[in-house]
Amino acid sequence: MAARDRQYGAAGAVHVRHAGGLAGRGLAPLGGFVADQRKYYAAGVLEASRVAELEQLGTVWSVHASA
């Protein structure tokens, strides 16, 4: 299993446990993953299928919009 697939799975588990929030205490590795995905999205290099998967989890692409 690829590392990003494990992180996607972790994001999904957190999403379910925290009613849609991809943040919380003790989730620094996941936070880094989300930050990387936002960076790749902004650069336009994130695959459309990955964008769709992350959006299905409720990913907010703008840090400012999530504050």
All heavy atoms as TSV, in Angstrom:
chain	resi	resn	atom	element	x	y	z
A	1	MET	N	N	0.853	-1.181	0.000
A	1	MET	CA	C	0.000	0.000	0.000
A	1	MET	C	C	0.896	1.241	0.000
A	1	MET	O	O	1.818	1.350	0.778
A	1	MET	CB	C	-0.897	-0.022	1.238
A	1	MET	CG	C	-1.785	1.191	1.344
A	1	MET	SD	S	-2.805	1.243	2.838
A	1	MET	CE	C	-4.028	0.018	2.451
A	2	ALA	N	N	0.596	2.161	-0.863
A	2	ALA	CA	C	1.381	3.386	-0.970
A	2	ALA	C	C	1.153	4.262	0.255
A	2	ALA	O	O	0.089	4.246	0.865
A	2	ALA	CB	C	0.994	4.147	-2.238
A	3	ALA	N	N	2.173	5.058	0.576
A	3	ALA	CA	C	2.093	5.934	1.747
A	3	ALA	C	C	0.904	6.887	1.647
A	3	ALA	O	O	0.199	7.120	2.625
A	3	ALA	CB	C	3.393	6.712	1.910
A	4	ARG	N	N	0.668	7.434	0.445
A	4	ARG	CA	C	-0.438	8.384	0.334
A	4	ARG	C	C	-1.775	7.694	0.529
A	4	ARG	O	O	-2.722	8.288	1.027
A	4	ARG	CB	C	-0.395	9.148	-0.980
A	4	ARG	CG	C	-0.844	8.383	-2.178
A	4	ARG	CD	C	-0.850	9.270	-3.389
A	4	ARG	NE	N	-1.582	8.608	-4.442
A	4	ARG	CZ	C	-1.791	9.116	-5.615
A	4	ARG	NH1	N	-1.317	10.299	-5.903
A	4	ARG	NH2	N	-2.468	8.467	-6.524
A	5	ASP	N	N	-1.876	6.411	0.168
A	5	ASP	CA	C	-3.119	5.688	0.390
A	5	ASP	C	C	-3.350	5.450	1.877
A	5	ASP	O	O	-4.480	5.511	2.353
A	5	ASP	CB	C	-3.124	4.363	-0.374
A	5	ASP	CG	C	-3.211	4.571	-1.875
A	5	ASP	OD1	O	-3.800	5.589	-2.306
A	5	ASP	OD2	O	-2.682	3.725	-2.617
A	6	ARG	N	N	-2.268	5.197	2.626
A	6	ARG	CA	C	-2.397	5.058	4.075
A	6	ARG	C	C	-2.843	6.380	4.687
A	6	ARG	O	O	-3.691	6.413	5.569
A	6	ARG	CB	C	-1.071	4.604	4.697
A	6	ARG	CG	C	-0.769	3.129	4.470
A	6	ARG	CD	C	0.378	2.664	5.326
A	6	ARG	NE	N	1.615	3.389	5.085
A	6	ARG	CZ	C	2.489	3.109	4.125
A	6	ARG	NH1	N	2.271	2.107	3.301
A	6	ARG	NH2	N	3.593	3.818	3.989
A	7	GLN	N	N	-2.276	7.487	4.216
A	7	GLN	CA	C	-2.654	8.796	4.735
A	7	GLN	C	C	-4.106	9.113	4.374
A	7	GLN	O	O	-4.838	9.687	5.176
A	7	GLN	CB	C	-1.722	9.894	4.201
A	7	GLN	CG	C	-0.331	9.802	4.745
A	7	GLN	CD	C	-0.243	10.128	6.225
A	7	GLN	OE1	O	-1.173	10.607	6.837
A	7	GLN	NE2	N	0.896	9.873	6.812
A	8	TYR	N	N	-4.515	8.753	3.173
A	8	TYR	CA	C	-5.901	8.967	2.766
A	8	TYR	C	C	-6.832	8.191	3.695
A	8	TYR	O	O	-7.849	8.712	4.141
A	8	TYR	CB	C	-6.103	8.542	1.319
A	8	TYR	CG	C	-7.536	8.666	0.858
A	8	TYR	CD1	C	-8.073	9.903	0.528
A	8	TYR	CD2	C	-8.363	7.556	0.776
A	8	TYR	CE1	C	-9.392	10.031	0.126
A	8	TYR	CE2	C	-9.681	7.669	0.371
A	8	TYR	CZ	C	-10.188	8.901	0.047
A	8	TYR	OH	O	-11.489	9.026	-0.344
A	9	GLY	N	N	-6.455	6.952	3.996
A	9	GLY	CA	C	-7.246	6.145	4.925
A	9	GLY	C	C	-7.316	6.783	6.298
A	9	GLY	O	O	-8.368	6.816	6.941
A	10	ALA	N	N	-6.191	7.316	6.753
A	10	ALA	CA	C	-6.154	7.992	8.048
A	10	ALA	C	C	-7.039	9.234	8.017
A	10	ALA	O	O	-7.763	9.521	8.973
A	10	ALA	CB	C	-4.722	8.372	8.410
A	11	ALA	N	N	-6.991	9.968	6.928
A	11	ALA	CA	C	-7.831	11.160	6.797
A	11	ALA	C	C	-9.298	10.774	6.860
A	11	ALA	O	O	-10.104	11.458	7.493
A	11	ALA	CB	C	-7.521	11.903	5.495
A	12	GLY	N	N	-9.650	9.693	6.219
A	12	GLY	CA	C	-11.039	9.227	6.250
A	12	GLY	C	C	-11.477	8.853	7.647
A	12	GLY	O	O	-12.577	9.187	8.078
A	13	ALA	N	N	-10.602	8.169	8.391
A	13	ALA	CA	C	-10.930	7.772	9.758
A	13	ALA	C	C	-11.105	8.995	10.645
A	13	ALA	O	O	-12.029	9.062	11.459
A	13	ALA	CB	C	-9.836	6.860	10.313
A	14	VAL	N	N	-10.252	9.973	10.496
A	14	VAL	CA	C	-10.345	11.199	11.290
A	14	VAL	C	C	-11.614	11.952	10.916
A	14	VAL	O	O	-12.320	12.472	11.768
A	14	VAL	CB	C	-9.101	12.092	11.096
A	14	VAL	CG1	C	-9.316	13.468	11.705
A	14	VAL	CG2	C	-7.890	11.426	11.709
A	15	HIS	N	N	-11.919	11.998	9.632
A	15	HIS	CA	C	-13.115	12.684	9.147
A	15	HIS	C	C	-14.361	12.108	9.828
A	15	HIS	O	O	-15.215	12.841	10.305
A	15	HIS	CB	C	-13.213	12.534	7.632
A	15	HIS	CG	C	-14.457	13.118	7.044
A	15	HIS	ND1	N	-14.641	14.470	6.895
A	15	HIS	CD2	C	-15.575	12.527	6.592
A	15	HIS	CE1	C	-15.821	14.687	6.359
A	15	HIS	NE2	N	-16.411	13.528	6.166
A	16	VAL	N	N	-14.436	10.806	9.893
A	16	VAL	CA	C	-15.594	10.155	10.504
A	16	VAL	C	C	-15.639	10.445	12.000
A	16	VAL	O	O	-16.676	10.805	12.542
A	16	VAL	CB	C	-15.555	8.631	10.240
A	16	VAL	CG1	C	-16.588	7.903	11.085
A	16	VAL	CG2	C	-15.783	8.354	8.763
A	17	ARG	N	N	-14.500	10.331	12.676
A	17	ARG	CA	C	-14.467	10.531	14.129
A	17	ARG	C	C	-14.733	11.972	14.536
A	17	ARG	O	O	-15.233	12.238	15.612
A	17	ARG	CB	C	-13.122	10.088	14.697
A	17	ARG	CG	C	-12.974	8.596	14.826
A	17	ARG	CD	C	-11.833	8.231	15.744
A	17	ARG	NE	N	-10.585	8.898	15.413
A	17	ARG	CZ	C	-9.640	8.409	14.607
A	17	ARG	NH1	N	-9.811	7.258	14.015
A	17	ARG	NH2	N	-8.531	9.078	14.395
A	18	HIS	N	N	-14.359	12.922	13.698
A	18	HIS	CA	C	-14.454	14.321	14.074
A	18	HIS	C	C	-15.487	15.084	13.239
A	18	HIS	O	O	-15.353	16.281	13.044
A	18	HIS	CB	C	-13.075	14.989	13.961
A	18	HIS	CG	C	-12.084	14.392	14.911
A	18	HIS	ND1	N	-12.071	14.697	16.244
A	18	HIS	CD2	C	-11.108	13.472	14.716
A	18	HIS	CE1	C	-11.113	14.009	16.835
A	18	HIS	NE2	N	-10.534	13.256	15.943
A	19	ALA	N	N	-16.465	14.385	12.746
A	19	ALA	CA	C	-17.587	14.995	12.024
A	19	ALA	C	C	-17.142	15.955	10.931
A	19	ALA	O	O	-17.651	17.055	10.785
A	19	ALA	CB	C	-18.521	15.697	12.997
A	20	GLY	N	N	-16.158	15.540	10.157
A	20	GLY	CA	C	-15.760	16.334	9.001
A	20	GLY	C	C	-14.507	17.138	9.183
A	20	GLY	O	O	-13.985	17.671	8.215
A	21	GLY	N	N	-13.981	17.253	10.388
A	21	GLY	CA	C	-12.780	18.052	10.603
A	21	GLY	C	C	-11.514	17.262	10.360
A	21	GLY	O	O	-11.388	16.147	10.837
A	22	LEU	N	N	-10.592	17.824	9.596
A	22	LEU	CA	C	-9.304	17.172	9.366
A	22	LEU	C	C	-8.234	17.834	10.220
A	22	LEU	O	O	-7.171	18.201	9.763
A	22	LEU	CB	C	-8.925	17.246	7.882
A	22	LEU	CG	C	-9.772	16.403	6.951
A	22	LEU	CD1	C	-9.323	16.588	5.508
A	22	LEU	CD2	C	-9.701	14.935	7.316
A	23	ALA	N	N	-8.518	18.009	11.479
A	23	ALA	CA	C	-7.555	18.605	12.398
A	23	ALA	C	C	-7.835	18.071	13.792
A	23	ALA	O	O	-8.896	17.555	14.068
A	23	ALA	CB	C	-7.684	20.125	12.390
A	24	GLY	N	N	-6.882	18.202	14.646
A	24	GLY	CA	C	-7.064	17.781	16.029
A	24	GLY	C	C	-5.743	17.494	16.693
A	24	GLY	O	O	-4.703	17.437	16.048
A	25	ARG	N	N	-5.793	17.306	17.979
A	25	ARG	CA	C	-4.576	17.032	18.746
A	25	ARG	C	C	-4.006	15.680	18.380
A	25	ARG	O	O	-4.732	14.725	18.159
A	25	ARG	CB	C	-4.890	17.062	20.232
A	25	ARG	CG	C	-5.191	18.440	20.711
A	25	ARG	CD	C	-5.319	18.454	22.197
A	25	ARG	NE	N	-5.477	19.837	22.620
A	25	ARG	CZ	C	-5.944	20.200	23.765
A	25	ARG	NH1	N	-6.312	19.299	24.642
A	25	ARG	NH2	N	-6.043	21.469	24.068
A	26	GLY	N	N	-2.681	15.605	18.341
A	26	GLY	CA	C	-2.011	14.344	18.078
A	26	GLY	C	C	-2.050	13.906	16.627
A	26	GLY	O	O	-1.774	12.762	16.322
A	27	LEU	N	N	-2.395	14.809	15.726
A	27	LEU	CA	C	-2.532	14.435	14.326
A	27	LEU	C	C	-1.505	15.142	13.451
A	27	LEU	O	O	-1.758	15.423	12.293
A	27	LEU	CB	C	-3.946	14.757	13.832
A	27	LEU	CG	C	-5.061	14.006	14.552
A	27	LEU	CD1	C	-6.415	14.496	14.098
A	27	LEU	CD2	C	-4.941	12.516	14.341
A	28	ALA	N	N	-0.326	15.423	14.004
A	28	ALA	CA	C	0.696	16.164	13.251
A	28	ALA	C	C	1.047	15.497	11.924
A	28	ALA	O	O	1.129	16.189	10.910
A	28	ALA	CB	C	1.940	16.369	14.111
A	29	PRO	N	N	1.258	14.172	11.871
A	29	PRO	CA	C	1.552	13.573	10.561
A	29	PRO	C	C	0.418	13.775	9.558
A	29	PRO	O	O	0.658	14.050	8.393
A	29	PRO	CB	C	1.755	12.087	10.871
A	29	PRO	CG	C	2.171	12.058	12.301
A	29	PRO	CD	C	1.380	13.194	12.946
A	30	LEU	N	N	-0.802	13.675	10.018
A	30	LEU	CA	C	-1.946	13.892	9.131
A	30	LEU	C	C	-2.023	15.348	8.714
A	30	LEU	O	O	-2.312	15.666	7.558
A	30	LEU	CB	C	-3.241	13.458	9.805
A	30	LEU	CG	C	-4.500	13.620	8.963
A	30	LEU	CD1	C	-4.385	12.852	7.654
A	30	LEU	CD2	C	-5.710	13.171	9.754
A	31	GLY	N	N	-1.732	16.252	9.638
A	31	GLY	CA	C	-1.724	17.672	9.307
A	31	GLY	C	C	-0.712	17.996	8.232
A	31	GLY	O	O	-0.971	18.791	7.326
A	32	GLY	N	N	0.459	17.347	8.302
A	32	GLY	CA	C	1.482	17.521	7.273
A	32	GLY	C	C	1.010	16.995	5.931
A	32	GLY	O	O	1.252	17.611	4.888
A	33	PHE	N	N	0.328	15.866	5.969
A	33	PHE	CA	C	-0.223	15.290	4.745
A	33	PHE	C	C	-1.222	16.240	4.108
A	33	PHE	O	O	-1.179	16.508	2.910
A	33	PHE	CB	C	-0.885	13.943	5.058
A	33	PHE	CG	C	-1.723	13.403	3.929
A	33	PHE	CD1	C	-1.121	12.797	2.836
A	33	PHE	CD2	C	-3.099	13.496	3.954
A	33	PHE	CE1	C	-1.892	12.305	1.786
A	33	PHE	CE2	C	-3.877	13.007	2.916
A	33	PHE	CZ	C	-3.254	12.405	1.829
A	34	VAL	N	N	-2.130	16.795	4.929
A	34	VAL	CA	C	-3.138	17.717	4.407
A	34	VAL	C	C	-2.466	18.962	3.841
A	34	VAL	O	O	-2.829	19.446	2.765
A	34	VAL	CB	C	-4.180	18.069	5.488
A	34	VAL	CG1	C	-5.118	19.174	5.012
A	34	VAL	CG2	C	-4.978	16.831	5.881
A	35	ALA	N	N	-1.453	19.471	4.546
A	35	ALA	CA	C	-0.722	20.650	4.058
A	35	ALA	C	C	-0.066	20.362	2.716
A	35	ALA	O	O	-0.095	21.201	1.804
A	35	ALA	CB	C	0.326	21.086	5.081
A	36	ASP	N	N	0.518	19.171	2.581
A	36	ASP	CA	C	1.137	18.797	1.303
A	36	ASP	C	C	0.100	18.718	0.190
A	36	ASP	O	O	0.336	19.186	-0.927
A	36	ASP	CB	C	1.857	17.452	1.416
A	36	ASP	CG	C	3.160	17.534	2.173
A	36	ASP	OD1	O	3.672	18.654	2.401
A	36	ASP	OD2	O	3.677	16.456	2.547
A	37	GLN	N	N	-1.058	18.129	0.491
A	37	GLN	CA	C	-2.102	18.010	-0.525
A	37	GLN	C	C	-2.583	19.389	-0.961
A	37	GLN	O	O	-2.816	19.632	-2.142
A	37	GLN	CB	C	-3.272	17.165	-0.019
A	37	GLN	CG	C	-2.897	15.747	0.366
A	37	GLN	CD	C	-2.071	15.026	-0.672
A	37	GLN	OE1	O	-2.524	14.768	-1.783
A	37	GLN	NE2	N	-0.844	14.672	-0.317
A	38	ARG	N	N	-2.696	20.321	-0.010
A	38	ARG	CA	C	-3.085	21.700	-0.347
A	38	ARG	C	C	-2.041	22.343	-1.253
A	38	ARG	O	O	-2.376	23.054	-2.204
A	38	ARG	CB	C	-3.248	22.529	0.915
A	38	ARG	CG	C	-4.514	22.232	1.671
A	38	ARG	CD	C	-4.581	23.030	2.949
A	38	ARG	NE	N	-5.900	22.906	3.567
A	38	ARG	CZ	C	-6.091	22.984	4.870
A	38	ARG	NH1	N	-5.090	23.201	5.690
A	38	ARG	NH2	N	-7.307	22.854	5.354
A	39	LYS	N	N	-0.765	22.102	-0.948
A	39	LYS	CA	C	0.322	22.662	-1.751
A	39	LYS	C	C	0.272	22.104	-3.172
A	39	LYS	O	O	0.372	22.858	-4.143
A	39	LYS	CB	C	1.669	22.335	-1.090
A	39	LYS	CG	C	2.883	22.815	-1.856
A	39	LYS	CD	C	4.176	22.512	-1.103
A	39	LYS	CE	C	4.378	21.020	-1.003
A	39	LYS	NZ	N	5.632	20.640	-0.350
A	40	TYR	N	N	0.091	20.793	-3.307
A	40	TYR	CA	C	0.023	20.173	-4.633
A	40	TYR	C	C	-1.202	20.654	-5.407
A	40	TYR	O	O	-1.144	20.867	-6.611
A	40	TYR	CB	C	-0.004	18.646	-4.528
A	40	TYR	CG	C	1.182	18.046	-3.804
A	40	TYR	CD1	C	1.034	16.915	-3.017
A	40	TYR	CD2	C	2.448	18.621	-3.885
A	40	TYR	CE1	C	2.106	16.358	-2.342
A	40	TYR	CE2	C	3.523	18.069	-3.207
A	40	TYR	CZ	C	3.345	16.943	-2.436
A	40	TYR	OH	O	4.410	16.395	-1.771
A	41	TYR	N	N	-2.317	20.823	-4.695
A	41	TYR	CA	C	-3.547	21.322	-5.323
A	41	TYR	C	C	-3.318	22.726	-5.870
A	41	TYR	O	O	-3.679	23.026	-7.010
A	41	TYR	CB	C	-4.673	21.301	-4.291
A	41	TYR	CG	C	-5.990	21.834	-4.801
A	41	TYR	CD1	C	-6.852	21.014	-5.528
A	41	TYR	CD2	C	-6.385	23.141	-4.551
A	41	TYR	CE1	C	-8.074	21.487	-5.987
A	41	TYR	CE2	C	-7.596	23.625	-5.009
A	41	TYR	CZ	C	-8.436	22.795	-5.722
A	41	TYR	OH	O	-9.638	23.269	-6.180
A	42	ALA	N	N	-2.717	23.591	-5.056
A	42	ALA	CA	C	-2.463	24.977	-5.470
A	42	ALA	C	C	-1.515	25.036	-6.670
A	42	ALA	O	O	-1.651	25.906	-7.529
A	42	ALA	CB	C	-1.883	25.781	-4.313
A	43	ALA	N	N	-0.576	24.093	-6.736
A	43	ALA	CA	C	0.377	24.055	-7.846
A	43	ALA	C	C	-0.225	23.413	-9.098
A	43	ALA	O	O	0.381	23.441	-10.169
A	43	ALA	CB	C	1.634	23.288	-7.427
A	44	GLY	N	N	-1.404	22.810	-8.962
A	44	GLY	CA	C	-2.062	22.182	-10.104
A	44	GLY	C	C	-1.488	20.834	-10.492
A	44	GLY	O	O	-1.683	20.388	-11.617
A	45	VAL	N	N	-0.796	20.172	-9.547
A	45	VAL	CA	C	-0.177	18.891	-9.879
A	45	VAL	C	C	-0.859	17.698	-9.208
A	45	VAL	O	O	-0.432	16.560	-9.393
A	45	VAL	CB	C	1.338	18.889	-9.533
A	45	VAL	CG1	C	2.075	19.920	-10.364
A	45	VAL	CG2	C	1.564	19.131	-8.049
A	46	LEU	N	N	-1.924	17.954	-8.484
A	46	LEU	CA	C	-2.649	16.873	-7.827
A	46	LEU	C	C	-3.592	16.227	-8.836
A	46	LEU	O	O	-4.343	16.919	-9.527
A	46	LEU	CB	C	-3.438	17.445	-6.644
A	46	LEU	CG	C	-3.864	16.507	-5.537
A	46	LEU	CD1	C	-2.680	15.788	-4.925
A	46	LEU	CD2	C	-4.608	17.279	-4.464
A	47	GLU	N	N	-3.546	14.905	-8.933
A	47	GLU	CA	C	-4.392	14.188	-9.884
A	47	GLU	C	C	-5.868	14.450	-9.586
A	47	GLU	O	O	-6.267	14.573	-8.428
A	47	GLU	CB	C	-4.133	12.685	-9.785
A	47	GLU	CG	C	-2.721	12.277	-10.129
A	47	GLU	CD	C	-2.464	10.804	-9.817
A	47	GLU	OE1	O	-3.417	10.068	-9.489
A	47	GLU	OE2	O	-1.292	10.419	-9.901
A	48	ALA	N	N	-6.667	14.517	-10.634
A	48	ALA	CA	C	-8.104	14.778	-10.479
A	48	ALA	C	C	-8.769	13.742	-9.577
A	48	ALA	O	O	-9.644	14.081	-8.771
A	48	ALA	CB	C	-8.785	14.817	-11.843
A	49	SER	N	N	-8.338	12.493	-9.673
A	49	SER	CA	C	-8.936	11.446	-8.837
A	49	SER	C	C	-8.606	11.680	-7.367
A	49	SER	O	O	-9.444	11.444	-6.490
A	49	SER	CB	C	-8.461	10.062	-9.272
A	49	SER	OG	O	-7.047	9.955	-9.143
A	50	ARG	N	N	-7.407	12.170	-7.079
A	50	ARG	CA	C	-7.009	12.465	-5.698
A	50	ARG	C	C	-7.814	13.657	-5.182
A	50	ARG	O	O	-8.264	13.658	-4.042
A	50	ARG	CB	C	-5.512	12.750	-5.637
A	50	ARG	CG	C	-4.983	13.106	-4.258
A	50	ARG	CD	C	-5.194	12.062	-3.206
A	50	ARG	NE	N	-4.598	10.809	-3.549
A	50	ARG	CZ	C	-4.612	9.727	-2.784
A	50	ARG	NH1	N	-5.174	9.772	-1.606
A	50	ARG	NH2	N	-4.082	8.610	-3.177
A	51	VAL	N	N	-8.003	14.680	-6.021
A	51	VAL	CA	C	-8.809	15.844	-5.633
A	51	VAL	C	C	-10.216	15.368	-5.270
A	51	VAL	O	O	-10.760	15.760	-4.226
A	51	VAL	CB	C	-8.849	16.899	-6.758
A	51	VAL	CG1	C	-9.873	17.990	-6.443
A	51	VAL	CG2	C	-7.474	17.503	-6.987
A	52	ALA	N	N	-10.787	14.521	-6.091
A	52	ALA	CA	C	-12.143	14.026	-5.848
A	52	ALA	C	C	-12.213	13.236	-4.541
A	52	ALA	O	O	-13.158	13.409	-3.758
A	52	ALA	CB	C	-12.605	13.166	-7.014
A	53	GLU	N	N	-11.226	12.386	-4.289
A	53	GLU	CA	C	-11.204	11.604	-3.042
A	53	GLU	C	C	-11.131	12.521	-1.825
A	53	GLU	O	O	-11.865	12.339	-0.854
A	53	GLU	CB	C	-10.006	10.656	-3.023
A	53	GLU	CG	C	-10.112	9.512	-3.982
A	53	GLU	CD	C	-8.839	8.706	-4.077
A	53	GLU	OE1	O	-7.733	9.237	-3.819
A	53	GLU	OE2	O	-8.936	7.514	-4.416
A	54	LEU	N	N	-10.253	13.506	-1.884
A	54	LEU	CA	C	-10.078	14.407	-0.749
A	54	LEU	C	C	-11.291	15.310	-0.559
A	54	LEU	O	O	-11.688	15.591	0.575
A	54	LEU	CB	C	-8.798	15.221	-0.926
A	54	LEU	CG	C	-7.513	14.393	-0.795
A	54	LEU	CD1	C	-6.311	15.184	-1.282
A	54	LEU	CD2	C	-7.306	13.918	0.629
A	55	GLU	N	N	-11.897	15.739	-1.645
A	55	GLU	CA	C	-13.107	16.554	-1.528
A	55	GLU	C	C	-14.257	15.753	-0.946
A	55	GLU	O	O	-15.078	16.280	-0.198
A	55	GLU	CB	C	-13.473	17.168	-2.876
A	55	GLU	CG	C	-12.529	18.298	-3.240
A	55	GLU	CD	C	-12.821	18.940	-4.576
A	55	GLU	OE1	O	-13.574	18.359	-5.387
A	55	GLU	OE2	O	-12.260	20.030	-4.812
A	56	GLN	N	N	-14.301	14.474	-1.260
A	56	GLN	CA	C	-15.338	13.604	-0.699
A	56	GLN	C	C	-15.192	13.535	0.824
A	56	GLN	O	O	-16.182	13.388	1.539
A	56	GLN	CB	C	-15.238	12.217	-1.316
A	56	GLN	CG	C	-16.357	11.294	-0.943
A	56	GLN	CD	C	-16.276	9.983	-1.679
A	56	GLN	OE1	O	-15.242	9.623	-2.248
A	56	GLN	NE2	N	-17.358	9.249	-1.680
A	57	LEU	N	N	-13.971	13.671	1.322
A	57	LEU	CA	C	-13.732	13.679	2.764
A	57	LEU	C	C	-13.996	15.038	3.397
A	57	LEU	O	O	-13.942	15.177	4.610
A	57	LEU	CB	C	-12.275	13.279	3.058
A	57	LEU	CG	C	-11.906	11.843	2.788
A	57	LEU	CD1	C	-10.420	11.639	2.980
A	57	LEU	CD2	C	-12.707	10.909	3.689
A	58	GLY	N	N	-14.229	16.043	2.575
A	58	GLY	CA	C	-14.496	17.363	3.099
A	58	GLY	C	C	-13.290	18.258	3.194
A	58	GLY	O	O	-13.285	19.239	3.945
A	59	THR	N	N	-12.255	17.970	2.424
A	59	THR	CA	C	-11.055	18.781	2.447
A	59	THR	C	C	-11.381	20.220	2.068
A	59	THR	O	O	-12.113	20.470	1.117
A	59	THR	CB	C	-10.000	18.222	1.473
A	59	THR	OG1	O	-9.632	16.915	1.919
A	59	THR	CG2	C	-8.747	19.096	1.416
A	60	VAL	N	N	-10.834	21.148	2.822
A	60	VAL	CA	C	-10.940	22.575	2.523
A	60	VAL	C	C	-9.598	22.967	1.937
A	60	VAL	O	O	-8.560	22.806	2.582
A	60	VAL	CB	C	-11.249	23.382	3.810
A	60	VAL	CG1	C	-11.256	24.877	3.509
A	60	VAL	CG2	C	-12.567	22.927	4.406
A	61	TRP	N	N	-9.598	23.471	0.721
A	61	TRP	CA	C	-8.339	23.733	0.025
A	61	TRP	C	C	-7.656	25.014	0.493
A	61	TRP	O	O	-6.453	25.138	0.405
A	61	TRP	CB	C	-8.563	23.758	-1.488
A	61	TRP	CG	C	-8.970	22.408	-1.997
A	61	TRP	CD1	C	-10.192	22.079	-2.512
A	61	TRP	CD2	C	-8.206	21.209	-1.990
A	61	TRP	NE1	N	-10.210	20.749	-2.839
A	61	TRP	CE2	C	-8.998	20.190	-2.531
A	61	TRP	CE3	C	-6.914	20.883	-1.582
A	61	TRP	CZ2	C	-8.570	18.874	-2.671
A	61	TRP	CZ3	C	-6.473	19.577	-1.725
A	61	TRP	CH2	C	-7.288	18.601	-2.269
A	62	SER	N	N	-8.385	25.944	1.003
A	62	SER	CA	C	-7.807	27.193	1.471
A	62	SER	C	C	-7.675	27.172	2.988
A	62	SER	O	O	-8.664	26.965	3.698
A	62	SER	CB	C	-8.681	28.378	1.063
A	62	SER	OG	O	-8.257	29.547	1.717
A	63	VAL	N	N	-6.480	27.375	3.483
A	63	VAL	CA	C	-6.253	27.433	4.917
A	63	VAL	C	C	-7.105	28.545	5.533
A	63	VAL	O	O	-7.670	28.389	6.608
A	63	VAL	CB	C	-4.760	27.664	5.234
A	63	VAL	CG1	C	-4.535	27.846	6.727
A	63	VAL	CG2	C	-3.932	26.510	4.713
A	64	HIS	N	N	-7.225	29.662	4.836
A	64	HIS	CA	C	-7.998	30.787	5.350
A	64	HIS	C	C	-9.489	30.465	5.441
A	64	HIS	O	O	-10.163	30.925	6.352
A	64	HIS	CB	C	-7.759	32.027	4.480
A	64	HIS	CG	C	-6.314	32.406	4.401
A	64	HIS	ND1	N	-5.623	32.888	5.483
A	64	HIS	CD2	C	-5.416	32.311	3.393
A	64	HIS	CE1	C	-4.365	33.093	5.138
A	64	HIS	NE2	N	-4.216	32.760	3.865
A	65	ALA	N	N	-9.978	29.661	4.528
A	65	ALA	CA	C	-11.398	29.293	4.539
A	65	ALA	C	C	-11.705	28.325	5.687
A	65	ALA	O	O	-12.830	28.245	6.148
A	65	ALA	CB	C	-11.796	28.672	3.216
A	66	SER	N	N	-10.676	27.599	6.145
A	66	SER	CA	C	-10.899	26.612	7.199
A	66	SER	C	C	-10.751	27.210	8.588
A	66	SER	O	O	-11.069	26.551	9.569
A	66	SER	CB	C	-9.930	25.435	7.037
A	66	SER	OG	O	-8.595	25.864	7.241
A	67	ALA	N	N	-10.291	28.447	8.665
A	67	ALA	CA	C	-10.069	29.076	9.989
A	67	ALA	C	C	-11.350	29.604	10.576
A	67	ALA	O	O	-12.340	29.794	10.000
A	67	ALA	CB	C	-9.060	30.200	9.852
